Amino acid sequence: MTIQTAPKKVTQATDITALQTENETLRHRLEKLESEKAKKALSKHKQEKALKPFQAELIRMQSYLEESKRPMIILFEGRDASGKGGTIRRVARYMNEKHYRIVAQGKPSEAQRTQWFFQRYVQRFPRGGEVVLFDRSWYNRAMVEPIFGFCTPEEYRQFMKGVVGFEKDLVRTGTILVKLYFSVTKEVQAGRFERRKTDPLRQWKLSEVDLQAQERWDDFTNQKYEMLKRTHVSNAPWTVIRSNDKHLARLNAMRAILNSVPYERGNQEIDFVPDPEIVISGSREVEMMEAERIKSGKFTH
C-alpha cells in the first residue's frame, strides 16, 4: 500500500510546484507588459507636451495672418504611411477653427476631368487670413497619377510644365505657400502597413494603392526625384521632412511652418531652428539622391 501511494504524493507535489512556477512566470510577464504600456504612455505624453509650445506659436501665427489678411497654403506630400495625417492633426489641433481648413480631395468627378486641372484646387483656396492644409494636393499628378495610369503622359507633361508658373503667381499675389514632403524609408513604411493590417483602429487607412506602394517603391522614388528637381524653385521651395520618427517629424514640420511666416514670436525660449538631420531642403535632397545614383547605380530612398 505504501509503495503504491508514494509516487502519487510526489506527482501531486510536482504538479503544485509546476503550477506555482507557471503562475509566477505569468505574473512577471503581466508586470512587464504593464510596465511597457506605462512607459509607452508616458513617452507619448511627453512628446505631446513637447509640441504644445509650438502649437501655441501656430495660434500666434494664425493671428498674424488674420490681422494682415494674408492667405496661407500648406501642402503635405509624401509616400503613403509617411506621417502626413498625424502631423496635420497636430498642427491644426489648437488653431481657431473659423480660420483654417483641412482639404483632402477625392477622385475628380467627370465634370472636373473636363476642367482646367488646377480649378478644383483653386476652389478650395484660402481667403485672406485663412490657412488651408492640403492632405495631398495638385502634386498627385506628379507622383501617384503617372505611376498608376490615372493620367496620360501628355497630362503629366503639361502639369510639370505649368505648375511652377502657377505657384509663382500664387506667391506673387501674396499667398504664403509651404510645400512639405515627408520622406520615410521602405522598411518603416512596411512596418506601418503591417500595423494597419492588424490594428482595427487603423485598417480604414489601408487602400488598394497602399498595398502596391512597396512593390512600386522604385517608381515612387523616381517620380519623387523628378518632382523635386523640377519644382523646387526659390519662390516655392520644397522642404523635405525625414519622418521615420513621427514625433521629430511633427516637431520639425511645425518649425518649418512657423519659420515661413514673419509673425512676432511669443515664446523666445523655444528652439525654432530645424534639426538638420530631419529637415532638408528640396535642392539638397536632389543632390543626395544624385550622389546615391552615382554610387550605387540607382536611387536608394
N, C-alpha and C positions, 0 to 999 in steps of 0.2 A: 504493500500500500504506500509506504513512504517513498519507495523508488519511483512509483508512478506519479505522485503529486509534485515532487520536487521540480522537475522540468517545467511544469505548468506555472509554478510560482515564479520561476526565473523568467519565463516568457512574459508573464504579466508585468513584471518589473521592467523588463526591456521595453515593452510597449509603452508603458508610462513615461519612461525616460525619453523615448523617441518622440512622443507627443509633446513633452516639455521642450525638447530641443527645437522641434518644428515651430511651436508657438513662439519661442524666443527669437527664432530666425525671422518669422513673420512680423513680430513686434519691431525688430530692428529695421526691417525693410520699410515698414509703415512710417517709423520715425524718420528714416532717411528721406522718404518721399515727401512727407510733410515739411521737412526742413528745406528740401529743394524747392518746393512750391512757395514756401515763405520767402526764401532768398530771391526767387524769380519775381514775386510780387513786390518785394522791397526794391529790387533793382528797377523794375518798371516804374514804380512810384518816384524814385529818384530821377529817372530820365524825364518823366513828365514834368516834374518840378523844375528841372534844369531848363525846360523850354519856356516856362512862364515869363521870365523877364523879356524874352524875345517876342512873345505873344503880346505883351504889354506895349512893346515898341511898335508892333504892327498896328495896334489901335491908334497910337500917336501918328504913325504914317498915314493911316486912313483919314484921320482928322485933317492932316495937311492937304490931302487930295480933295477933301470936301471943301475946304476953305479956298483952295486955289482953283477949284473946278477942273482939275486935270483928270482925264481918264487913264486907267492903268489896265494892261492886259498881261497876264502871266500864263505862259504856255508850259505845261507839264508833259514832256515827251519821254520816251524810253521803251525798252522791251517790256513785255508782259512780266508781272511779278517783280518789277524793279523798285516798287515802293512809292509810286506816284500818288495813289489814292490816300494812303496813310498820311503822307506829307500834306496833301491838300486839306484833309480834315483838320490837321493840327494848325495849319496856317490860318484857316478861317474860323477856328473854334470860338474865339472871343471877339471877333470883328462885329461891327454894327451890321446887323442883317439887312438893314434898309439900303446899305451902300456896297454890297458885294453880291456876286452870283457865281455859282459853280456851274459850268456848262460841260456836258458830256454828250456830244452829238451821236445819234444813232446812224443807221444807214440812210442815205439820201432817198427821198421819195422820187417817184417817176418825174414829177414836175421839177424838182430840184436838179435832177440829172440834165435837164434841158437848159438850166440857167448858167450864168457865169459861175465858175467853180467857187469863188470866194463869197458869193452872195449869201449863202446860208450861214456863213460865219459872221459876216458883217451885220446881219440882222440881230445877232446876239452880242454885239459890241457894247461896251460901257458908255453911259452918258458921262458928262463932266462930273468928277468927284466920285466916280464909282470904280470898283475893282471887279474884273471878271477873270476867273481862274478856269482855264480850259484844260479839262482832263482829256488829253489828246486834242489835236487841233487840225488845221489845214495840212500839217505835216504828215497826216495819214497818207497823203498822196505821194510823199517822198519815201515812205517806209513800207507800211502794210499793203497798200493797194497794188503797187507793182509786183510785189512778191507773190501775192495770191491771185493775181489776174483781175483785180477789181477795177483796174483802169487800163487803158490801152497805152502802148509805148508812146504814142503821139500826145496823149493827155498828160503823161508823166513829163515828157519833154517840155510841153507848154507851161506846166506848173513850175518846173525848175528854172525856166527862162523868165517867168513873170513874178515869182514870189519875192525876190529881192527888191524890185521896184515897188511892189505892193506894200511891203513893210517900211520901205523908205518914206513913202507918202504918209503912212500911219505916224511915224516918229516925227516927221517934218511938221505935221499939223498938231503936235502937242501930246500925243499918246505916249505914255511910258510903256515900253514893251520889254518884257523879261522872258527870255527863252531858256528853259531849264531842260537838260537831257539827263535822265537818270540811268546810270551805267552799272549793270550787275554782271557778275561772272556766270558762266554756263553752269557751274556746279551749284552755286547758290540758287540760281533760278530753278534748277531741277529739284532741289530740296524744298523750295517754296511750292512748286507744283504738287509735289508728293503730299505735302501737308494739306493742300486744298482738296486732294482726293479723299483724304481720310477724316478731315475735320468737317462735320456737318454745318458748322457756322461759316465755313469758307467755301463750300462746294459750289455755291452760286457764282463764285468768281471764275470758275474754270469753264472756258469756252472752247469751241472747236478749234479756233485759231491758236489758243494756248497749247492745245495738245500737239500742235505741229511746230511750236516755237523752237523746241530743242532740235528737231530734225532739220529745220531751216535756219539754224544758228548762223552759218556762214553767209547765207543770203542776207539776213538782217544786218550782219556786220558790214557787208559790202555796201548796203544801202545807207547805213549809218555814216560810213566814210564819205560817200558821195554827198550826202546831205550836209554834213558839217563842212566839208571842203568848199562847197558851192554856195552855202547860205550863211556862213559865218562872216559877217561884214561889220565894219566899225560902228555903224548906226543901229545895227540889230544883231549883236553878237550872241553866240551860244555860250552857256555856262554848263559844263559837264559836272554832274554830282556822282561821285562813287557811292553806290548805295548798298553794298554788301552788309554794312552795319546800318540798319534803318534809323536808329537814334541819331547817329552822327550825320546821316544824310538829311534828316529833318532839320537838325540844328543849323547845318551849314547852308541849306536851302533858304532858311529864314534870314541868315546873314546876307546872302546874295540878294534877296529881295529888298531888304532894308537898305543895303548899300546902293541900290539903284534909284533911290528917291531922295531928293535934297530936303528932307524934313528936319526939324530941330529935335535932336535926340534928347530923351528924358533921363535915361539912366546911363551916366557916364562911366559906371563901374564895370559894365558887362563888356565882354570882348566881341567886337564887331568884325574882327579880322577872320576871314575864312581859313579853314585848315587846308594848307596846300596839298595834303595827301588826299583830301576829299573833293576839293573844288579845283577844277582845271578848266582853263579857257578852251573854247572850241578849236582855236588855232593850234594850241599846244597838243590837244588830243589828236588832231590830224597829224602833227609831226611825229608823235609817239607811235601812231598806227603805221605810218610810212616806214619808220625805223624798224618796227616789228616785221613788216613785209619784206624788207631788205634782208633782215637777219634770218627769218625762218621760211620765207617764201610765200607767206600768207598772213592775213590779219589773225591775231590770236584772241581778241576780245572785242 
